[in-house]
């Protein structure tokens, strides 16, 4: 049998990463800014536990299976288990009708992998260790449900570990730590030897990485560079919660209605939002174009690919209305290229924002009335990514704030800051069209 003595791999945990290996807390959270090695430490924790404890069962999980495969598992195979896989100590099993995909160790240990969007197989098993990556995506129900599966009993202690970047200050994960239900380890950039040398100086990789972090602004800088659990000052959509308002996919049926909203732009992003409304009146953003420096006629071709098959037959139903910004020339171009008419959007800002705020509130049935699909973005704009600017509507929401004007007495909230608001404008058009049309506008003095 191949043994661990065949391969030597160097890993140097520091700070909070080192504490991950020492902790026996039943619930452990390692949180900090981007690039501190949080996920890497947790993956090594599971890998070494599997190597040294024959027959244990562990789980690596994220909110969606797709996000797990494209991020966490890439790190696991390249930076953690690569040598062990090459030596035959660890083998990949792609899953079967009865068993979830997993990494099988030669000593009988298993690390199962999966997303909570397809949880039937992973939640039907029992584990000794569970690692949830990007755990702020999870709901408290997700987390507690995972905890019920920690009863395999091969290890003398059972543990679920979460790794995450900070989110808003009232996030359930942070509150859970403050209440004593979980222990939080605070990870810093100095914990990552790939970016910071032992003497505190930056490595070559670190210099390049910090340039990207230093380019961040607002609440994204606070969270991803500085590691602060922060909400933007003057945040407009305070009720927005990734764990509540982001969904894995939109499974619409023939009974649903389809709508669209457009905010024109060239230097600023052009935004097209493909919305579906269920029979209960909830809105779901299923597809989104959010792109700069393309002509309206080029965007129209991409929109047509969302609405029609190459044969010209409609994909599902055509939007009942396309609510567009008021630029007459751009509207005319879009209508001509799509062969569809548009309607001028309801542009009043204050009541439009209130319409969105109302839809974000969780109702008596436990659900809000507005959702955004995680995979809604049709194509990522690399120029926006490089400039550390929002690349979709969901990115905008956490930095969508009220403008502070000179002479604004008492901090009255009048208008949003006109910056990185293009997706939020389109979302406002959509909510206003569904909720404000035909209503009498009253001004209170």
Legacy VTK file of the C-alpha trace (Angstrom):
# vtk DataFile Version 3.0
C-alpha trace
ASCII
DATASET POLYDATA
POINTS 445 float
0.000 0.000 0.000
1.293 3.446 -0.808
2.032 5.421 2.348
2.451 9.068 3.262
6.201 8.440 3.691
6.572 8.424 -0.078
5.956 12.171 -0.398
7.138 15.281 1.453
5.234 18.548 0.930
6.075 21.823 2.691
3.299 23.977 4.151
3.960 26.820 6.608
0.845 27.869 8.550
1.054 31.089 10.557
-1.199 32.984 12.915
-4.859 32.097 12.502
-3.963 29.441 9.924
-1.846 27.670 12.541
-4.649 27.973 15.104
-6.956 26.078 12.732
-4.812 22.991 13.344
-4.875 23.419 17.131
-8.573 24.090 17.641
-11.043 21.442 18.786
-14.007 23.838 18.941
-17.155 22.269 17.530
-17.784 25.379 15.372
-14.783 27.292 14.067
-14.776 30.357 11.799
-11.623 31.754 10.190
-12.369 35.183 8.743
-10.248 37.929 7.255
-9.468 39.909 4.108
-8.853 38.348 0.716
-5.578 36.523 0.169
-4.668 35.541 3.747
-4.666 31.774 3.119
-7.894 30.948 4.979
-9.192 28.309 2.583
-5.737 26.813 2.094
-5.337 26.281 5.848
-8.740 24.615 6.138
-8.058 22.310 3.190
-4.731 21.281 4.686
-6.536 20.647 7.976
-8.875 18.153 6.320
-6.135 16.603 4.186
-3.770 15.929 7.092
-6.624 14.652 9.255
-7.587 12.221 6.485
-3.971 11.050 6.070
-3.383 10.503 9.789
-6.768 9.089 10.857
-7.762 6.041 8.801
-11.432 5.725 8.012
-12.610 9.260 8.815
-15.200 11.012 6.699
-14.916 14.719 5.891
-16.911 17.120 3.711
-15.902 20.146 1.643
-18.985 22.207 0.820
-20.018 25.522 -0.722
-23.363 27.059 -1.470
-23.235 25.814 -5.063
-21.474 22.838 -6.612
-20.308 24.940 -9.592
-18.532 27.502 -7.402
-16.888 24.692 -5.422
-15.449 23.028 -8.515
-14.076 26.228 -10.003
-12.392 27.551 -6.851
-11.980 25.461 -3.706
-11.288 22.139 -5.378
-8.753 23.720 -7.728
-6.836 24.910 -4.659
-7.150 21.484 -3.026
-5.777 19.596 -6.029
-3.020 22.048 -6.958
-1.756 23.271 -3.582
-2.789 20.615 -1.071
-3.317 17.088 -2.359
-1.510 17.288 -5.693
1.531 15.276 -4.609
-0.623 12.716 -2.801
-2.798 12.292 -5.884
0.267 11.853 -8.095
1.562 9.190 -5.713
-1.746 7.337 -5.694
-2.419 8.045 -2.021
-5.539 10.017 -2.968
-7.851 9.206 -5.861
-10.804 11.099 -7.264
-14.191 9.377 -7.474
-16.705 11.159 -9.670
-19.817 9.950 -7.885
-22.618 7.517 -8.650
-26.408 7.375 -8.277
-25.867 6.300 -4.675
-22.669 8.100 -3.650
-21.523 11.721 -3.855
-18.245 12.691 -5.571
-15.279 12.386 -3.221
-11.549 12.007 -2.757
-10.709 8.491 -1.585
-7.588 7.945 0.529
-5.641 4.706 0.494
-6.155 4.319 4.276
-9.938 4.302 3.908
-10.563 7.971 4.682
-12.902 9.915 2.409
-13.405 13.629 1.705
-16.820 14.152 0.104
-17.405 17.301 -1.980
-20.628 19.022 -2.964
-22.838 22.084 -3.075
-25.863 22.812 -0.961
-27.807 23.442 -4.165
-27.577 19.676 -4.752
-27.475 18.464 -1.188
-29.347 15.143 -1.291
-26.276 12.909 -1.305
-23.950 14.966 0.864
-26.592 15.570 3.537
-27.573 11.906 3.751
-24.132 10.902 5.081
-22.285 11.341 8.384
-18.961 13.121 8.915
-16.179 13.814 11.396
-15.049 17.119 9.835
-16.836 19.619 7.593
-15.305 22.633 5.848
-17.633 25.277 4.375
-15.789 27.660 2.077
-17.090 31.215 1.451
-19.454 30.538 4.324
-21.111 33.960 4.263
-23.025 32.630 1.232
-24.763 30.128 3.512
-27.861 30.714 5.613
-27.960 29.893 9.297
-30.287 27.010 8.380
-27.624 25.655 5.998
-25.015 25.839 8.737
-27.148 24.190 11.396
-28.232 21.460 8.987
-24.571 20.671 8.284
-23.976 20.405 12.001
-26.512 17.593 12.310
-24.329 15.416 10.053
-21.310 15.547 12.389
-21.831 12.168 14.003
-19.501 9.729 12.257
-17.590 9.188 15.487
-14.264 7.951 14.108
-12.472 11.047 15.433
-12.723 11.679 19.167
-13.923 15.204 18.316
-16.222 16.453 15.562
-15.874 19.893 13.974
-17.365 22.160 11.322
-15.113 24.894 9.987
-16.076 27.997 8.019
-13.777 30.269 5.998
-14.969 33.639 4.743
-14.219 37.239 3.929
-16.070 39.695 6.188
-19.604 40.657 5.190
-22.006 43.155 6.777
-21.672 43.646 10.560
-24.963 41.919 11.406
-24.273 38.771 9.416
-25.500 35.682 11.260
-22.045 34.070 11.164
-20.426 36.969 13.014
-23.308 37.129 15.476
-22.958 33.415 16.137
-19.339 33.966 17.114
-20.180 36.968 19.285
-22.839 34.923 21.091
-20.330 32.176 21.865
-21.853 29.472 19.650
-18.752 29.492 17.462
-15.132 30.607 17.800
-13.733 33.152 15.359
-10.092 33.229 14.270
-9.023 36.502 12.631
-6.754 35.923 9.650
-4.342 38.594 8.396
-2.138 38.965 5.323
0.973 38.310 7.398
-0.384 34.767 7.897
0.159 33.994 4.196
3.814 33.243 3.326
2.989 33.434 -0.386
2.442 37.202 -0.040
4.297 38.241 3.122
7.779 37.176 4.210
8.535 36.238 7.813
10.087 39.699 8.368
6.887 41.428 7.241
8.068 42.492 3.787
6.016 41.615 0.724
7.022 38.867 -1.650
7.037 39.514 -5.401
3.581 37.944 -5.597
2.480 40.007 -2.621
3.474 43.306 -4.243
1.348 42.490 -7.280
-1.590 41.252 -5.206
-1.624 44.313 -2.941
-1.799 46.592 -5.961
-5.154 44.996 -6.733
-6.351 45.277 -3.146
-5.215 48.902 -2.875
-7.298 49.768 -5.933
-10.506 48.731 -4.163
-12.796 51.449 -2.827
-15.581 51.840 -0.301
-17.027 48.891 1.525
-15.281 46.384 -0.763
-11.919 47.807 0.316
-12.904 47.603 3.981
-13.924 43.969 3.657
-11.441 42.528 1.168
-8.326 44.569 1.952
-8.756 45.582 5.582
-10.832 42.647 6.840
-13.549 44.764 8.427
-17.125 43.518 8.881
-18.548 46.667 7.368
-21.565 48.132 5.676
-21.208 51.259 3.594
-22.095 54.433 5.470
-25.470 55.618 4.250
-26.243 52.261 2.637
-29.544 52.439 0.767
-30.480 48.766 0.581
-29.657 47.766 4.148
-31.941 44.720 3.948
-29.978 43.118 1.100
-28.362 39.885 2.280
-26.398 37.587 -0.035
-27.639 34.529 1.835
-31.273 35.604 1.401
-31.483 37.440 -1.913
-29.002 35.459 -4.038
-30.317 32.172 -5.437
-28.558 29.410 -7.304
-30.834 29.348 -10.346
-34.214 30.516 -11.591
-36.512 27.620 -12.470
-39.294 29.459 -14.263
-42.331 27.807 -15.822
-44.884 28.758 -18.439
-46.984 30.327 -15.683
-44.289 32.956 -15.001
-44.078 36.362 -16.686
-40.918 37.711 -18.302
-39.788 41.348 -18.203
-36.624 43.309 -18.950
-34.942 46.540 -17.872
-32.183 48.539 -19.593
-29.817 51.273 -18.452
-27.771 52.640 -21.355
-24.053 53.302 -21.141
-20.800 53.145 -23.058
-17.962 54.445 -20.882
-20.174 53.476 -17.969
-21.683 49.990 -18.101
-24.595 49.176 -20.361
-27.004 47.059 -18.313
-29.663 44.683 -19.589
-31.597 42.716 -16.968
-33.723 39.681 -17.803
-36.385 39.359 -15.081
-38.897 36.608 -14.364
-41.952 37.064 -12.145
-43.544 34.055 -10.456
-47.305 33.672 -9.919
-46.923 35.150 -6.405
-45.384 38.334 -7.812
-41.773 37.695 -6.796
-39.118 39.030 -9.205
-36.011 37.037 -10.162
-33.054 38.492 -12.078
-32.091 35.474 -14.190
-29.650 36.946 -16.757
-27.685 40.164 -16.898
-25.482 41.976 -19.390
-23.188 44.436 -17.593
-20.507 45.671 -19.975
-18.614 48.783 -21.050
-17.354 50.129 -24.379
-19.709 48.304 -26.686
-22.252 49.823 -29.033
-25.958 49.364 -28.413
-26.242 47.396 -31.647
-23.642 44.920 -30.364
-25.453 44.572 -27.060
-28.639 43.944 -29.024
-27.051 40.883 -30.629
-26.211 39.460 -27.223
-29.736 40.180 -25.974
-31.171 38.396 -29.011
-29.152 35.311 -28.058
-30.904 35.356 -24.675
-34.340 35.723 -26.229
-34.113 33.642 -29.407
-32.553 30.422 -30.654
-30.271 30.726 -33.733
-33.266 29.563 -35.778
-35.179 32.655 -34.702
-37.602 30.748 -32.487
-38.148 32.361 -29.055
-36.478 30.893 -26.000
-39.451 30.503 -23.676
-41.516 33.705 -23.883
-40.601 37.189 -25.082
-40.527 39.896 -22.365
-43.948 41.425 -21.884
-42.216 44.807 -21.697
-38.666 46.189 -21.853
-38.341 49.220 -19.565
-35.518 51.412 -20.815
-33.670 54.566 -19.894
-34.978 57.585 -21.800
-32.160 58.115 -24.309
-34.165 58.387 -27.555
-31.337 57.445 -29.942
-30.234 54.399 -27.941
-33.837 53.239 -27.515
-34.447 53.542 -31.243
-31.289 51.551 -32.043
-32.187 48.838 -29.547
-35.745 48.547 -30.855
-34.585 48.371 -34.461
-31.964 45.689 -33.793
-34.190 43.582 -31.528
-37.365 43.999 -33.513
-39.109 44.716 -30.200
-40.526 47.892 -28.691
-39.415 49.419 -25.390
-41.204 51.485 -22.771
-39.737 54.532 -21.039
-38.731 53.627 -17.507
-40.286 55.231 -14.439
-37.372 57.546 -13.580
-38.522 59.041 -10.295
-35.755 58.048 -7.890
-37.215 58.277 -4.380
-40.332 56.173 -4.869
-38.408 53.765 -7.109
-35.895 53.141 -4.330
-38.745 52.624 -1.879
-40.240 50.042 -4.255
-36.956 48.102 -4.248
-36.611 48.424 -0.475
-40.116 47.052 -0.029
-39.352 44.027 -2.193
-36.144 43.267 -0.280
-38.024 42.866 3.011
-38.602 39.284 4.099
-42.338 38.618 4.163
-44.465 36.461 6.453
-43.750 33.399 4.292
-40.041 33.788 5.079
-39.097 35.043 1.605
-38.427 38.485 0.103
-40.038 39.518 -3.181
-36.813 40.072 -5.140
-33.981 37.661 -5.924
-30.817 37.684 -8.053
-29.333 34.515 -9.555
-25.666 34.029 -8.667
-24.841 33.066 -12.235
-26.895 35.827 -13.844
-23.916 37.618 -15.400
-23.675 36.639 -19.070
-20.090 37.825 -19.587
-17.597 39.350 -17.165
-16.091 42.691 -18.222
-12.354 42.277 -17.627
-11.779 46.043 -17.770
-14.142 46.515 -14.828
-12.522 43.590 -13.034
-9.040 45.050 -13.513
-10.207 48.457 -12.300
-11.733 46.822 -9.176
-15.157 48.165 -10.095
-18.477 46.331 -9.727
-19.035 43.798 -12.510
-22.751 43.159 -11.924
-25.768 44.468 -10.048
-25.132 42.311 -6.985
-21.666 43.900 -6.691
-23.203 47.376 -6.743
-25.743 46.895 -3.971
-23.252 46.824 -1.076
-21.845 50.207 -2.148
-25.090 51.914 -3.219
-25.277 54.835 -0.774
-27.025 58.131 -0.193
-25.186 61.229 -1.397
-24.092 63.723 1.216
-24.743 67.269 0.037
-23.595 70.560 1.542
-26.329 72.061 3.682
-28.158 68.741 3.998
-29.533 69.356 7.475
-29.988 66.447 9.810
-28.531 63.963 7.345
-31.752 63.780 5.309
-31.630 61.113 2.626
-32.428 62.748 -0.692
-30.586 61.176 -3.608
-28.260 58.220 -4.130
-24.627 58.865 -4.964
-24.347 58.798 -8.765
-21.485 56.343 -8.862
-21.500 52.625 -9.689
-25.305 52.647 -9.796
-26.126 51.372 -13.280
-27.476 47.968 -12.303
-29.269 49.501 -9.329
-30.937 51.973 -11.704
-32.182 49.153 -13.938
-33.415 47.203 -10.908
-35.242 50.319 -9.753
-36.887 50.673 -13.170
-38.112 47.089 -12.908
-39.572 47.379 -9.416
-41.156 50.730 -10.188
-42.787 49.312 -13.318
-44.351 46.425 -11.390
-45.264 48.242 -8.178
-45.782 51.948 -8.889
-47.639 52.084 -12.204
-51.090 53.592 -11.797
-50.461 54.723 -8.253
-51.183 58.282 -7.228
-48.043 60.080 -6.240
-48.343 62.046 -3.005
-45.766 64.477 -1.741
-45.639 64.864 2.036
-44.651 68.213 3.465
LINES 1 446
445 0 1 2 3 4 5 6 7 8 9 10 11 12 13 14 15 16 17 18 19 20 21 22 23 24 25 26 27 28 29 30 31 32 33 34 35 36 37 38 39 40 41 42 43 44 45 46 47 48 49 50 51 52 53 54 55 56 57 58 59 60 61 62 63 64 65 66 67 68 69 70 71 72 73 74 75 76 77 78 79 80 81 82 83 84 85 86 87 88 89 90 91 92 93 94 95 96 97 98 99 100 101 102 103 104 105 106 107 108 109 110 111 112 113 114 115 116 117 118 119 120 121 122 123 124 125 126 127 128 129 130 131 132 133 134 135 136 137 138 139 140 141 142 143 144 145 146 147 148 149 150 151 152 153 154 155 156 157 158 159 160 161 162 163 164 165 166 167 168 169 170 171 172 173 174 175 176 177 178 179 180 181 182 183 184 185 186 187 188 189 190 191 192 193 194 195 196 197 198 199 200 201 202 203 204 205 206 207 208 209 210 211 212 213 214 215 216 217 218 219 220 221 222 223 224 225 226 227 228 229 230 231 232 233 234 235 236 237 238 239 240 241 242 243 244 245 246 247 248 249 250 251 252 253 254 255 256 257 258 259 260 261 262 263 264 265 266 267 268 269 270 271 272 273 274 275 276 277 278 279 280 281 282 283 284 285 286 287 288 289 290 291 292 293 294 295 296 297 298 299 300 301 302 303 304 305 306 307 308 309 310 311 312 313 314 315 316 317 318 319 320 321 322 323 324 325 326 327 328 329 330 331 332 333 334 335 336 337 338 339 340 341 342 343 344 345 346 347 348 349 350 351 352 353 354 355 356 357 358 359 360 361 362 363 364 365 366 367 368 369 370 371 372 373 374 375 376 377 378 379 380 381 382 383 384 385 386 387 388 389 390 391 392 393 394 395 396 397 398 399 400 401 402 403 404 405 406 407 408 409 410 411 412 413 414 415 416 417 418 419 420 421 422 423 424 425 426 427 428 429 430 431 432 433 434 435 436 437 438 439 440 441 442 443 444
